Each structure stands twice: as C-alpha cells, then as structure tokens.
C-alpha cells in the first residue's frame, strides 16, 4: 500500500460512524416505502457522503490553500472535537455543502477520499469535476466492511495482513466497528458449538451432497450479511430466539464466549498503541447504547448472550489506565450497573472461577475509578459523593467482584446455627413510624442483599476469600463520606438516593461503626419518644431511660436481677439509653459511669471462681463451661450485657476466641476453629489426620472421648452410638475429627450458648450489625483494638483552659506517658477514658482533652471519663508530675462531683 493510504481511518473514531448512519436513517424515512434494495443503496450512498464530510472536518483535504470554510485544511477553519464534527457532518450533508477532493499531498487520507466518488444528488459539481480512476487505488485493499463480528482466527488473519503491509488501519476500523456495537460484540469470540449425536448424523448426511451443502452455505451467508447490515440497533426476533436456545445448554456459571480466546486476542492487540485507542473510543460509544438497551428494552431477558459483551470488555487489562478513567470506564460502569439481578449473579459465578490475580485486577480497576473521582472532586455536605454517578456505578460493579471473590474462596455454607425456637420480642408494641402512620420496615431484623439471596452465599460463609476483604475497602471514599446522610439514605431506601451502607465491603470498620452509632442513637430517641407518648396518653410513669442502680460490692446481683426483670417484663426497655448509678456515689452518667459498670461486670462474670467460663492459660481466652451450675438465665443476661455494650458504644475487656463471634453471626464451629479456641486439641487432631501409619493399630482410639468436670472428674461421651466399640481407622478419622470438633464447639455448650445468643439478640435483633460487620469486626467493635498507639493519641489530643501543644507541662506530660510501660499505659487509658482498650480505628480516633486545673498543687489529676477529659494541675516539676499521675492512675476507683 502506498504511504498516502496509510492510517486511513485512525482518526475516524468508531463513535462517529454509527451516529452518522443513525442521522441518515432519520433523514431518509420517506424512502422506507420504496423498493428495499434501492432504499438500502441510497442509505449506503448517503452514509458514504456523510463520512466524507466528517473526514473533511477532522482531517482536511490536504491542500494548504483550500478556501472551503468547511474543510480542516482551510487556514481560517476552527478545529472541533470528534462528536461535534459528527453532528456538523450531518448538517453539511442536509444542506448539500461544498465537498473537497483529497489533495495529492494529503498524507494518511481516509478511505472516504481514496474510494471512487461518483457524483450523487448531494455532490457539489464545482468541487468534483475530476474523477478518480480505480487504478489509482491499491488493488488488494480490504476494509472488511462486511465483517460484523470477530473470532480469534479472524483477528490473527487481519493482524498478519496488516503486519505485512505495515498498515493497521483495516484492523483499527474493524475493532472500532465491532467493539462499538453491542450486537457485534455479543456475537464475537463464541465457543465452538458442541454437536449432539443427532446433529453429527445430520452433518454426515449433508456431506454426501457437497453441491447442495455449498448452495445452502452461500444462501445462509447472504442472509446473514443482509441481517448484519440492517440490524444496527436491535436483533431480529429469530436471532434472539436462537440466542436463547444456545444459553439453555449452558450452566449457571457458563457463557457462550470463549474467555481464553479473548485474553489471547487482547494480549496480541494491546501492545499496539493505535489499536488500544480504538478500544477506548469504541467503549465510549458502546456504553450509552448498552445502558439504554438494559434500562428500556429488557434486552438480557430476550437474549442472555448479551452478557458476553461485559465479559469481553472486562478482560481488557488496560481499563484502569488514566485514558479510561475520565469517560470510558464511568460510562461502562453505569451500563453494567443496569444489569438485572440474574445477570449480576451469573457474572459473579463466572468470575468466581477466575484466579486471584484476575479478581485483583478487576477489583483494582473499579477501585482506581472510585479513588480518581473522589480525589478529583471536592465532596462535602452539599456536594455528596452519593450523588456522583461514576462512584455509585463503580461501587455497584465492585459488589459483583466482591461476591465472585466469596464464591471463589473457601466456602462453608452448611454449618449454620439453628435459629432460636422462640422469636426475640420486637422493640415495642408501637414504633415511632407506626405512631406517625407508617408501617415498620424490616420487622424481622436487618435487610439482606438481593445478590446475596440470589447466589445463596453470605460473607460469613467464606472462610478465606480469593483476595483479602481489606482490598475492597476504599479509604479515600471513607474520608469524604457523610455518614449521617448516608445512613438516612440507607434507612429510607429510595431508588434515587444511593447508600454506601448497602455495600459495606467498601467501608472500613470506623465508618461502619459510625453508621451503627447513628442507628443505635435514633433507636434510643425513638424509644424515648414512644415512652413520652405512652405517659401522656395512658398516664404511665415517665421512664425514658434504662436505669440501673447498683452497689459496687454487689454489682452482679443488682445488675443481673434488674436486667432479668426487664427482659421478662418488657424487653423493649433494653433498647433505651443506659443510665447507671452507683449507690452512694455522686457521679452523673454521661457515658463514663456506664463504661466502668461494664468493666466491673465483665471482671466478675469471667472470674474463674464463678465457673461460668473456663480459661485457657496459654491462649488467655475464655470458653463456655459445659459443666457450669449456672442457669440458662445467667448466660442470657451475659448476652444482654454484651449487646448493651455495643448498643451504648462501650468497649469491653472480654477475651473470646473468634468462633464465638462466628457463632453469634450464625455459623457453627468446625475443626479449623479449634486452632484458637483449643490449640492443643487442634494440634493433636491435626497430627491424627496427617498420620501415615495405621491409626487403628498404633493409636487404639475409639469414637468415645473424655472430659473433666469442675472437680476434675472424668466424663465419657460417645460421638456415635456405641462409640466405645467403634475404632478410629484411617478411613473414618476425618469423620471422627469433625464429630469431635462439633461436640467441643457446639453440642457440649449448646444450652449455654443458645441462652447467651438469645440475650445478645434481645438488644441487637433490629440492628444492622449482622449486615454491616464480619465476625472479626464484631470482635473489634466489642473489645476495641489491642494496639495502643500513644503517638497517634498525642497528635489528636486537644487542649483547654490555657494549655497548648507547646506548653512546658504538656511536653513533660507526653514524655512521661511515652516512658510508661504497657500496663501503666493501660491504667492511664482506664483512668482517662473508662476503658483500657483503643476504640475502633485506634487511639487516633479517640478525642481526648487535657484541661488546666489550677496552678501547682499537691492534688492528684482527675478525669471526666464521660468526655475523655483529663484535668491536670500545672505541676512545677516533671518529677512531681510523674509521681502524681502514677498515683492517680494506680488507685483510681469511684466517682465524685468536682
């Protein structure tokens, strides 16, 4: 090919061409009633002219002295973008504007200029007297205009041809045409059809008559070409039916596209920058059309093969590159977010078969877009990130990858805890919504994600995902998210307002904890208002709080008896704000008194002398005592205490293994859970499973196990009926291990744990707790962080009463605190905040205030634990400061009025 003919269509973006054709369709509506063949030829001729106008506007004719005001080569011409040129080309066609011929010096002329241009009714005779002879054209030129879909072989054929001629223009045009057409992309890269026995027999019979077969093939080919040329916006009913028939033979996680072939094609093509630009431009044009098809035409239900185009596009490994982030990827995400639920589920099942690297690549693609949009925009209370279509669409797409990550991981969908036989009482007879004339939503607790239901998998079912859950968290998004407004959208559930709480995987624990805090507070206010209404209407005594008056030396008796009465009489009162009063003390509970109450209750409950829990000295963890003499009611009350701590935003010093939180979330304990709850037993059973010799002869164990009660007496238990007579062998050892773990973690403590869980759910049953948090996050919520970063605490601490960061005593104070040992630091936290644990997110999230409490004195420092305020006198020396502070934190107990 001559140099003048190179790059003949690189500058004609694929988005312009269909737009022009569409414009022509509208301008020739009158011809629809004419002869179909004549009408088609007229359309093709008009489209050809419009394309010439387009290239004239974008490239010019090549004559630097051109006087045509509508030509890019004219010195006075004002450049325009591709989309504007497409619109202008249509206008020029309608007014029969002047059309230049290409100048001989024109380099990289488009195909519209190189082809023979016959004079038509819209062609200007002044500019086209000179006819081009076909001898001027390259004799072997091929634009593959009749190629409407691609196969791997066809791509390689075009690629080889372009490589030989060192001109990739035909390939670029084909990619632009196919990848900008939903119909073309859906038909591309199909798997080879597997013929049935009947079809093979039929094909053998046809082989006997080759001439007849060739005629049929030619007829089918002509029909297919005619269909492809006319079907620009929708498939024929016959084609849709054919697509449906093909899908019926596919499994729930299969598609008709050959994914491996697509990957090989992308690897070949993306190395060429010009070809990559064709993919980008094609995606810009494709996405709005796809969004329209899914939104208004219900195209997926008619042809499930429509899903192919999403599979093909997502295999593009360059989607996360900067070129795509501005326009192409946001448009594509909006289109994908319009897929119906069955399509989303099928994509998740398909992608769950991908490797961890491929899942990570797709995750990073959507995360890159979210981060880019968050950073490049200034979101605030008035400009919410929830209103950004690109961020919302990318988050919805990320949800598909998240569930694919779950399905592809290590799943355990069977070992589920049984639901409570008796339903947990609802919050009250009437809620605030019902009093206002509205029906209560989510009466049975928190909502369930529709995609989760469709797939039949929950986050808690996944033991180990393909990639860590943390990779789905987007920190820049969390930083700009207005959680109070997002929570409102979450509760209202309107279609026009998106809440990121519906995609909790993208939120960190701090943000989710804030959402839970809003939920708890609103529920408290709701219960308080209902109480006021009842007191006004029915004359009941006004009691808007959950009041507990306890004696410090009888805290368990007083607290648990009072809570037991409330749980029996009116469980709804547990949803009220907790207000604790220590008898004989003047402290007013603004949060600090409650913190100490929970701390003292936990210390008493987990005292080994009481016998409700056993303590493992090696792991320092507690487990339910299967031989405990305490009643189920006692364990129920402990569950209530745990629920109240979450509900009132208090951190507890409890030490449970992770399996307890998994069981609270509805999953039974299994063998692998023994690793942190009973590590010695876990190692023994693991050795048993890995033993290479004869288990029966060498170990001589049976399906009977022994335990010891509180007094050290052995207790025998058969894992199976007549277990003492059934030896453990190499064949049945897996069953033995599974039943042993099931007994230790579930059956032996079934009565105690059910009571404990029931108490916990009395407080949290209507909370979005299970919807938002994973088991490890529940532990963080209850216990806080064990990592104490006092450097972060110093950076976030505020000062009052005359102190500042640069005050000498403040500098001495932080030097003193940083020199403390681990235990002394915990005592300091306990003294200042009411708990020795860091909140969710670490000490940097703790807003501590140090206020001046007078000049130098012998008085000890004091604190308001409700507000995390330390009152510090201005001691004269650093030594005196250290001595006074250590004495205060070591002997601090009780509350008084200052």
N, C-alpha and C positions, 0 to 999 in steps of 0.2 A: 504494500500500500504506500502511496506517495506521502511525503511528510505533510503535504497540505491537508491530508484527510485524517490525520491523527487526532485522537481525542475528540471524536466527532460529536459526542453527546455528554461529555463530562460536566459541562456547565448547564445542562438541562436537567434540573432536579426532578426526581420522579413525582414530586407533589404537584408540579405544574401541569404535567401532561394529562392526568385524569381530570384535573379541574377544567382544562380547556375542552376536553371531549365532552365533559358534562355540560359546559356552556353551549357547545354546539348542539347537543341534544335538545336543549331548550329552544334554540333559535330555529330549528327545523321541525317543529311539532307538526306543521301543516303537511309535511311530506310523508307522515306516517300512514296516510290513507292511500299513497301511491303504491306502485309496484315495489315489493320488499327489496328486490335486488337493486333496483335503481336508487331506492332510498338509502340503502347501505353504502352504495358507491358515492352518493352525494355527501353522506356523512364523512366518509373517509377523505374525500377531497377537501371538505371544509376543515377537517381536523388538521390536514396537512398544511393548509394555508395559515391556520392559527398558530401552528408550531413555528412556521417561518417568521411570522410576526414576533413571536416570543423570542426566538434566537436573534432577530434583528434588534430587539430592545435590550437584550442582555449581552450579546457579543458584538453586534455591528456587522457591517458588510466587509470591512477591511479597507475601505477607501478613506484615507485620512481627509480627503477634500469633499467628502459626501455632504450634500446640502439637505438631505432628508431629515426633518426635525424629529422623526420617529425612529431614527437609527442611532445606535450607540456609538457609531464611528463619527457622527456629526460633532464638530467642535463645541457647539452650544448645547449638546444634549445633557440632561440631568440624570445621573445614574439612579436606578431604583432597585429594590430587593426583588427576589425571585417571585414572591407572591404578588407584589404589585405589578410586576411585568406580566404575569399570567392574566391578571384582570385587564390590563391595558391592551394586551394582545387580542382579547375577545372584543374589546371596544373598537379597535382598529379594523378587525375583520368585518364588523357590522357596518362601519362607515366606508368600507372599500378604500382604505387609506393606501398611500404610496408604499410600495414594497420593493426594496433594493435587491439586485442580484449580487452575489458574492464577488468581491474584487479579487483578481488573480493573486494579489499579495497576501490575501487573508490566510492566516495560519490557524490550524485547528478548527476549520469550518465545520459546522454542524451538518448532519445528514440532510436536513431540510434544504440546505443550499447546494449540496452535492448532487441531489437527485434531479432528474429531468423535471422541470416545472412547466407543465402545459398551461396555456392561457385558459383561465376559467372566467366565469361571470364576475368574480370579485377581483380579478387580477388587473392591475393598472398597466395599460398598454405602453405608456411612456417609459416605464422602467423595465420592460421585459421584451423588447424587440429582438434582442439577441437570444437565440435558442441554444441550449446546451446539448451537445451531441452525447449520446450514451457511450461513445468511445472514450470520452473524457473521464468516465468513471472507471473505478477498478473493476475488472471483470469478475473477480472472485469475492466481491464484497457480500457479507451476510449479516443483517441486523437481528436475525432470529425474531422477527416481528410476530410470527405465529406461535412462538413458544410462550405459553401462559402458565406453566408450572415447571418446576425443576426436579431433577433426580441427581443423585451423586455422579452417575456416569456422564450425564449431560453437562454438568458443571465442569468436569475434568476435560471433556471434549472441547468446550468453548475456551477453557483456560489454556489448553495446549495450542489451539488455533491462534489465540491472542498472543501467546508467547512467541510463536513462530514469526508473527508479523510485527511483534513489539508494539502492538496497539491493543489496549484493553477496553476500548470504547464499547464494542459489542457486549462484552461481559458486564460492564457497568450499566448499560441500558437494560439488559435482561434482569439484573439484580434489582434495579430501580423499579422495573415493571412488576416483577413477581412479588418482591418484598413490600411493595406498597399496595398490593391487592390482597384483601382477606381471602378471596376465592382462590387466587393463585397459590398463596402460602399454605392454605388448608390442604390443597391437592399435592403439594410438594413433599418430596422425601418420604413417600409412603413405603411401608414394609412390603416385602414380596408376599403376595397373597398365597396362602397355603390351600391348595386344591383338595377337595374331598375326593373319595373314590369315584363317585358318580361323575364329577367334573373331569377327572382324569380319563375315564372311559369315553366321555363325550369328546374330549380333545383328541384322543386316539382315532375316533371315528372321523373327526374332521380332517385329520392328517391324510386320510385316504384320498381326499379330493382337494388337492392343493389349489387348483384354479379357483374353485368355489370359495375356498378359505381366503384367498388373496382378494377376491372381489368384496367379500364381507368386511375384510380388514380395511380396504380402501373406503368403503361406504361408511364404516364406523369412524374412520379418521376424519373424513369430510364432515360428518355430522358433529364430531367433537370440536373441530376447528370453528364451525359455524356457531356452535353453542358458546365457545370461549370468547368469540369476538363480540357476541351480542350481550352476554351476561356480564355487565360491568358493576352492578350494584347488588344483585341477589342471585342465588342459584335457582335453577328450574326445579319444579316440584319433583320431577323424575330423578334429578341428581340428588336432591335431599333425601328422597326415599332410599336411593342406593347407598348414601352415606349411612343412614340409619341401619340398613341391613348389615353393612360392614361392622358397625360398632357392636351389634348384638353378639358378634362372635368374639368380642374382646372381653377380657376380665375386668373387674372393678378398678384395677390399678394399671391397666394397659391402654395404650393409644395406638393409632394406626401409623404414626410417624416413626421412622427409623432414627432413633436418637443418636446412635453411634455414627450413622452416616452424616447426620447434621454436624456433629462435632468434628468429624474429619474434614468436612467442607469448610467450616469456619477456620480450622487450623490452616488450611491452604490459602484462604482468601484474605484473612485479616492482616496478613503480613504486608499486603499492598495498601498503601495509604489512600489511593484514589478509590479503590474498591470499598474501603471502610467508610469513606464519605457517602457512598451510595447507600450503604446500610443505614447510616444515620438519617439521610434525607428521606429514605423510604419509610422509616419508622415514624417520622414526623407526620407524614401524610396518612399512614395506615391507622394510627391510633384513634383519631377522632371518628373515623368511619366505623371502626370496631366498637367504640363506645356507643355510637348511635345504634348499631346493629343489636347490641346486647340490651340497651336501655329500652328501645322501642319495638324491635322486630322479633324479640324472643328467639333469636337465631340458634342458640345452643339446643333448645328443646327440639328444633326441627332437624338439626344436624350436629350431633355430639362431636363429630370430627372437627368442629370449629375450634376445639381446644388445642388442636395441633399447632396453630399459629403462636399460641402463648408458649408452648414447649419449645418451638423453634427459636423464637426471639430470645427467650431466657438462656439459651445456650450460647449467646453472644458474650464472650468473655470480656468485651470492652464496654459493657453497659455502664460500668461505674466510672468511666473516664470523664474528664471535665466536659468534653464536647456533648455528651448525652445529658448531663445533669441540668442544663438550662431549660431545654424544651422537650427533647425527645422522650427521656425517661419519665418525667412527670406526666406527659400525655399517655404514655403506655400504662403507667400505674393506675391512672384514672380509668382506663379501659378495663384493665384486669380486675379492678375492684368492683366492676359491674357484673362480674360472672355470678350466675346463680349458685346456690348452696351446693347442689350435687356436683357442679363443675369444680368448685373450690375443693371439695372433698376428693375428687378424682385426681386433681393436681397434687394434693398433699400425699395421696397414696403413691402416685407415680414418683414424686421426688423423694419419698422416704426410701426408695431403693437406690438412690444416689449415694456416692461416697461422702465422707465427712468434708473432704476438700471442696466438693461441688456445692454442698449445703452451705459451707462457709462463704464461698464465692457469691452465691445468691444473697445470703444474709448481708454481706458487706456492700453489695450493690444497693440494696434498699436503705441500709444504714447510712451510706455515703450521701444519698439523696436527702434523707431527713436532716443530717448534720449540715449539709450545704445550705438547705433552705432556712434552717434555724439560724445559722451564723450570718447569712446574707440579708436577713430581715431583722427588724427591731420589733420584737414582740413585747407586748405589755398588757396591762389590764384592759386597755381599749382596743388593742390590736392583738387578738388572741391567736395563739398557734393552732387552736382548734378550728379556726376559720381558714387555714391555709390548705387549699385542696390538694396540693402536691404532698405535703406532710401526712395528711389524713390518708390519702390513697396509698402512699408507700407503707404506712403502718398497717393498713388492711392487707396489703400484699405480703408484708413481713409475717403476718399471722399464718398464712399458708405455709411458709417455710418453717415457722415455729412448730406447727403440728406435724409437718413432714419430719422434722428433727426428733419429735417424740416417737412417731411411728417407726422410724428407722433405728431407734435406740433399743436399749434393753428393757422390754416391756414386761409388766406383771399385772395382767388385767383380771386375774382370777381371785387372788387372796384379798377379798374385801370383807370388812367387818359387817356383821349383821346390824340392821337398823334397830333402834330401840323399839321394844314392843309397845310401850306406851308413848304416845306423841308428847313432845315437850310443849307445855302450855304456851300459848301466844301471849304477847306482851300485855294485852288488856282486852276487856270486852269491847271497848270502842277506842279506835286510834284517832289521832288528830285529823287525819284525812277523812275518816268516816264522819267525824263531827262536822266537818266542812262540806259534807255531802259527796265525798269522793270514795270510790272503792279502794280498799287496800291492795297494793301490788305485792307480788312475791310473798303470798301468805305462808308458803311452805319453806321460806328461807331465801337465801341468795339465789340470784339467777344462774343459769347455766349457758355457756356459749353455744350457739346453734351449731357451729362447726364441730365442737366437741361432741355434741349429741350425734351428729351425722356420722362422725368417724368412730364413735364408741370408744374413745380414749380420753383419759384425763391426765393432767400434769403429774398427779401423784402416782399414776400407773407406770411412769417411766423411771426406772432405777438409774440409768445412765444414758443420757441423750447422745446423739452423734457428735454434737459440739456443745460446750458448756452453756448453761442457761444465761450466764453473765454476758455472753456475746450478743444477746438480743437486747440488752439494756442500752439505751441511748442517753448518755449523761447530758449533752447539750440540750436535748429536749426536756429532760427533767429540770434543768436550771431555769427554763423560760416558762414552764407550765404553771398556769394559775390554778392551783389545786382546788380552791374554793369554788371557782366557776366550773371546773371540770367535774367536780363531784355533783354539782347541780345538774349538769347535762346527764350524768350517769343515772341519777335518780328519776329525772323527768322522762328519759328515754324518747326524745323526739328524733324524728328522722333527719331534720335539717341541722341538728347540732351533734357533733361527734364528741364522745368522751374517751380519753385515753385509758380510763379505768376499765373499759371493755377489752383492752389489750394489755393486761397487767404485766405481761412478759417484758414490755419495753420500759417499765418503770422500775426504779431502784427501791430498796426497802424503805428509805427515808420518805420518798414521795408517797408510797402506798400507805405507810404509817400515818401520814398526814391525812390522806383520804379516809382512813379508818377513824382517825380522831374526829373529823367532821361528822362522820356517820354516828359515832357514839354521842357526841355533844348534841346533835339535833334530836337524837332519840331521847336523850335526857330532858331536853327542853319540851319535847312532845309529851313525855310522861308528866312533867311538872304542870303543863297547861291543862292536861286532862284532869289531874288531881284538883286543880283550882276550879275547873268547871263542875266536877262532881261535888266539891264542897259547897259551891254556890247553889247548884240545882237540888242536891239531895241532902244538904245540911251535914255532910260528913266532916270529920275533923281534918283540918288542912295539914297535910304531911307531904310536902313536895320532895323530900329527900329520903334516901335510905340511911336512917340514923342508927348508929351503933355506939352504945355507951358501954365501955368495958373497963374492968380493973386490970391494971398492968400485971399483977401477980396471978390473975385468974383469966387471962386473955382467951385461952382456948375454950374454957367452959362458957364464958359470957358470949363470945363471938359466935361460936358454933350453935349454941342453943338459940340465939336470936335469929341467925340465918336459917336454921331449921324451921322455926316457926313461920318465917316469911315465905320459905319455899313451899310450905304446906298450905298456908292461908291464901297468899296472893303472890305468885311468882313474878307477876308484872312489876312489883316493887323493886326487884333486883335490877331493873333497867333504869332506876332513878340514880341520880348522882349520889355517890357515897359521902357520908359525913360522919367522921369518927370523933369521939370524945373520950379521953382518958379520965376516969373518975379521980377527982382531987387535983387535977391539973388545969391550968388556965389557957392552954393552947387552943386557938381557933383554927379549925381545919380548912385551910385553903389549898390543900394538897400535901403539905408536909406531914401532917399528923397521920394521914392515910398511908403514906409511904412507910412510916415507922410501924404502923399497925400491921401492914402486910409482912414486913420484915420479921417482926416478933412472932406472928402466927406461923410463918414458914419455919422459923427456928424450932418452934415447939413441935409442929407436925412431923418434921423429919428427924426428930430426936430418936435415935435407935432404941432408946429405953421404952418408948411408947409401943413400938413393934408394928406399926402400920407399913413401914417400908424397911427393906434390907439395904445395907450399904456395902458397896464393894471397895475395899481399901486400895486396890490397885488402880481402878478407874475413877474412884471418888464419885461414883454415880449411885443413885438410889433406884430401887426397883420394888414393885408391889410385893408385899409379903403374902404368899399364898396361904400361910398358916396363921394369919392375923386373927385375933379375937375381936377386933373392932367390927361394928355392924356396917352394913352397906350404907346406911345413912351418913356415917362418918366420912366415907370415901366420896359420897355425893357432895358433902359440904366442902371437901378439899377441892373438888372440881369447881364448885361455885367460887371459892376464893381465887382460883387460877383465872376463871373467867372475869371476875370482878377486877382483877389486876389489869388485864388487858383493857377492859371497858373503861376503867378510870385512869388509864395511861400510867400505870405504876410498874416498875421493874422489880422482879422477884429474884432472890438468890436461891433458885431451885436447880438441882443437878439431875436431870433425867437423861437417859440415852435417847438418841434420835427416834428410836422405834416408838416411843410414847407419843411423839408428835405425829408420826405417820399413822398411828392407830387413831388418834384424835381426828385425823383427816379422812379416816375411813378405810385404811389399809391394814391388814393383819401382818403380824411379824412373821418373818421367814428366816431360813438358815443364815443368810448373809447379815441379818440384823443382830445375830448373836455376837458379831465381831466387836461391837462397842458395848453391848449390854452384859454379855457373859463371855469375855475374851478367852478365858481358859477353856471353857467348854467348846467354844468355836474352834479353837486350835486342835483339840482332841478329835472332834468330829471331822475336821478337815483332813487330819492325818489318817483317819479311818477311810475316808473316800479315796485318798491317794495311795493307800497301802497296796503293794504289788503282790504280796504273798496271799495265802489262804486266810481270809478273815475268820471263817468258822473254826478252823483248826488252831490257829495261832492266838486268837483273842478270846474265843469262847464266851461271847456275849449274846444275850437274848433280847427280845422286844420288851423286856421288863427293866425299868430304871428305878433308881432310889434317890430320895431326897431326905433332908433333915428338917425337923420342925424347929420351933423356937427353943426347945430344950435340948436339941442335939440328937433326938431320937430318929432313927431311920424310918422313912416311909416309902413303901414299894408301890409302883404304879405300872400297870400293863399298857403299853402303847397300842397293842392289839389284843383281841380276845385270846386268852390263854397265852399271853405274850411270853411268859416264863418258859414255855415249851417250844418256842419258835426261835431257832438260832439265826443270828445275823450272818449272812453269806455275802460273797462278792456280788451276787445277783440282786439281792434285796437291800443292800446297805444304803442306797440312795433313799429308798422309802423309809428306812429306819431313821436316817438323819433328818428327813423332812418331818416325820412324826415327832421326833424328839424336840426339834425346834418349835413345832406347833404347840406342843404341850407346854414347854417352858414359857413361851411368849404369849400364848393365847388361852389355852384351856385351863392351865393351873391358876391363872389370875382372872378368869372370865368374870366372875362375880364382882370382884373388887374394881376391875377396870370399867365394866359397864356402869357401875354406880358413879365412878369418877367422871366418866364421859357424860353421863346424864346431867350431873351438876354443872359441868363446863358448858353444855349446850343450853342450859336454862338461861344463861346470860348471853351467849353468843349466837343463838339459833337464828336470829334475824339479821345478823351482821354479815357484811360481805367478806368476812375473814377467810373462809374456805375458797372463795372466788379469787381473791387477790394474792394470797400468800402460799408459798410452798412450805413443807414441813420445817426445813432449816430456817426459813424466815420467821415461822411461828416461834421457834426457839429463841431467835434474836429478839423478837417482839416481847416475849415474856421475861427473858433473862438478861437482855441487854448484851452489849459487847464486852468480852473479857479483855480486850486490848485497850489499855489505858494510855492514851497519847496526851500527856500533860503539856507538850509543846503546842498542840492544837488548841487545848483549853486556854493557854495563855494568850494565844492570838485572837481568840474570840471573846475574851473576858472584857466587860465594860466597867467603868469606874464612876463613883458618885461621891458627893459630899466634900469635894475638894481634892480628891486623889486623881491622878492621871497616870498614864503608862510610864511617864518619866519621873514620877515621884521617887525619892530615895528609898522610902519604906516599901514601895511596891517592887522595886528592883530587888531589895533584900528578901522580900516575901517570896518571889518566884525562885530566887537562888536557893532559899530554904526548902521550898516544896520540891524542887527538882532533886535535891540531895536526899530526900526521904527514900526509904526502902519501899518495896512493893506493898507490904502490909500497912505501913504508915500512910501511903498514898490512898489506899482503900479506906482507911479510917477518916482521912481528910474528906474524901468524897461523901462518905456516910454522914459526917458532921455537917457538911455544907448543903448537900442535896437530898439527904434522906435515904440514899442507896449507894452501895459501893460499886455499882456497875455503870458503864457508859451507856447512854441511850443508843437507839438505832442510828447508825451513821457515825458513831464515835463521839469522843468528848468535844470535838469541834462543833457539834450540833447542840451542845449544852450552853445555854446563855447564862453565865454566872456573872454576878455583880459584886464588886468589892467596894464597900462604902466606908467612909471615915466615921469612927465612933469616938470622937473626942481626942484630946492630947494624950501625952504619955501618962500611963496609969498602971496599976497592978491588976486591973480587971482582965479577965480572960476574953478572948474573942468570942463572939456569939454569931448565931446564924438564923435566917428565916428560910427553913428548908422548903416552905411552900413556894418561894420565889427564887430559890438558889442565890440568896444574898448573904454575903459574909460581912459582918460588922467588925472592922479591925481598928483598934485604937492606934494612934501614931506613936509606937514604942520608940524609945530613944536609941536603942542599940539593936544590932542584928541578933546578938546572943539572947537578949531578953525576948525578942520576937519569937525566936525558935522555941525557947522554954515555955512561953505562954501558949503558943499554938499547939505544941505537943501535948501539954496538959489538957487543953480544951478538947482535942480530938480523942484523947485516950479515955477520958472519964465523962464523955457526953452521953447523958440519957435523961429523958424527961423534957417537958415543955413548960414554959412560963411566959408571963406577959412582961414585956420590956417597957 
